[in-house]
Amino acid sequence: MTTNSPESTDHSAQIARMVAFFEEVSPHNLNRLGEFYDPQARFKDPFNEVKGIPAIQAIFAHMFVQLDSPRFVVTNQVLQGNQGFLTWEFRFGFKGFKTGQTQTILGATHLVMNASGLITLHRDYWDAAEELYEKLPVVGGLMRWLKRRANS
């Protein structure tokens, strides 16, 4: 991984704080995002592309409205210069579905930080078709059938 900045700032302590925050994020501590994100930070995942702390906060808040007990478990991290890469498990339940089963999405996050250690880019990578759509009742059956057809 190459860095976009000639600065040699060690962001390992900030990454450790971010990981702890992501693993404990809740509706009650979303107001702390400014401790980790630059005011003009960009966030992108398979469903969203926004800029600024209020917009990023809205994405996290929406997650808590739509899902039961969502939480992240960071499984690995790599830091080089001003960039970090996290792999994670996102665990949750579907609200309104009687599955009662915890779902898990596997994904990764690319973080770019400024000289102060604040995130300027947060980019999540995960396969929405495999990790989410296939787990939904009705839609999941169709997605699994399409996948089998494409692979045969």
N, C-alpha and C positions, 0 to 999 in steps of 0.2 A: 504494500500500500504506500503510495506516495503522499506527501503533504502538499497542500496548496499555500503554505505559509512558511517563510524562512525562519520563523520564531521557534525556539527550542523549549517553549514552556511545557512543563510536565503537568498534564491534565489528569494524572491517575487518581488523585484525591477527589477531583470533581466527578470523574466517571464513577467512582465508588459511591459518592453521594447520590448521583443520578440513578444508579442501579437500585440503591436502597429506596429511593423515592418511587421509581416505577413499580417496584415490587409491593409497595405499601399504598399506592395511589388509591384514593377514595373520593367520593363527592365532598368530603369534609376538608381535604387538603389540596384541592385543585387550585386554590388561591395562591399556592406556593410555586406555581409554574414559572413565575418571574425570577425565581432564584436559579433557574436552570436554563431558561430560554432568553435569547436576545429579543428585544421588543419587535424586531422585524423578522424573526425566525420564520423559515418556511417548513411546512409539514406536508408530506405526501405519503399516501398509502393506496391500496387498490380502489378505494372509494372516495377519497378526499384529496384535495390539493388546496391548501390555505396558507395565508401569511399573517403573522402577528399572534401575540399571546392570547387575545380574546377568542380568536377563531380556533386556535389549538385547544384552548380550554373548553370550547363548545363541543369539539369532537369527543374529548374524554367524558364530558358531562352526558352527552347523548349515549355513550357506551353504557353508562350506569342506568339510564332510563330503559334501554332496550334489552339488557341482558341481566340474568341473575348471577350475582356474586362474581363478576369478572375480576380476574387478577392475572398479573404477569409473573412468570418465574424465569429469571435470566439464567441461562444454562452455561453461557460462555461469553467471554469478552476479549476483544483485542484492541489495543490502543497504540497508535503510532502518530507522533506529532500532534496535530490538531484534529485528528480523526479517530473515531471509535466505531467498532462494529460489535453489536450484541446479537447473540442468538437467544431465543426465548420460546417458552410455551405460554400460550394465552389460554387460560382455563375459565370456563363460564358455563352457564346453563341458559337454555332458551326460555324466555318468559312466554307464558301462554301455551307452551307445549307440555304435555304430560309425560315426557320422557323421564324426567327426574334424574337424568344422566348428565354427568359433567362432560362437557366437550373440550377438546384440546386442539388448538391451532398452533402449528410450528411455524416460526418466522424468524426474521432477522431485521435489525435496524442499523442503518448507517447514520452516524452522527458526525457533523462537522462543527467545530467550536472556534470561537474567536479567541483573541489573546487573553481575554478575561475568563475563559473557560465556559462561556455561555453558548448554548446550542444555536447555531445559525441555520442549520439544515438537519431535519429529522426525516429520514426516508425509510419507511417500512416496506419489507419485501415478504410476501407470502402469497400462496396460490389460492385465490378465492374459490375457484372451482373445486379443487380437491379438498381444501381445508374447511370450507364452509358449506357451499351449495350441496355437496354430496351428503352432508349430515342432516339436511333439512328433510322433514317428512314430505312426501309427494315429490318435491323438486329433486330430492336426493336420489330417488329411484330413477327418475329420468336422466339425471346427470351420470349415474353409474351405468345405465344402459347405453347412453351416448359414448361413454368412455370405452365400453366393451366393443361397441360397433367400430369405433375409430381404430382400436387396436387389433381388430381381426382382419 
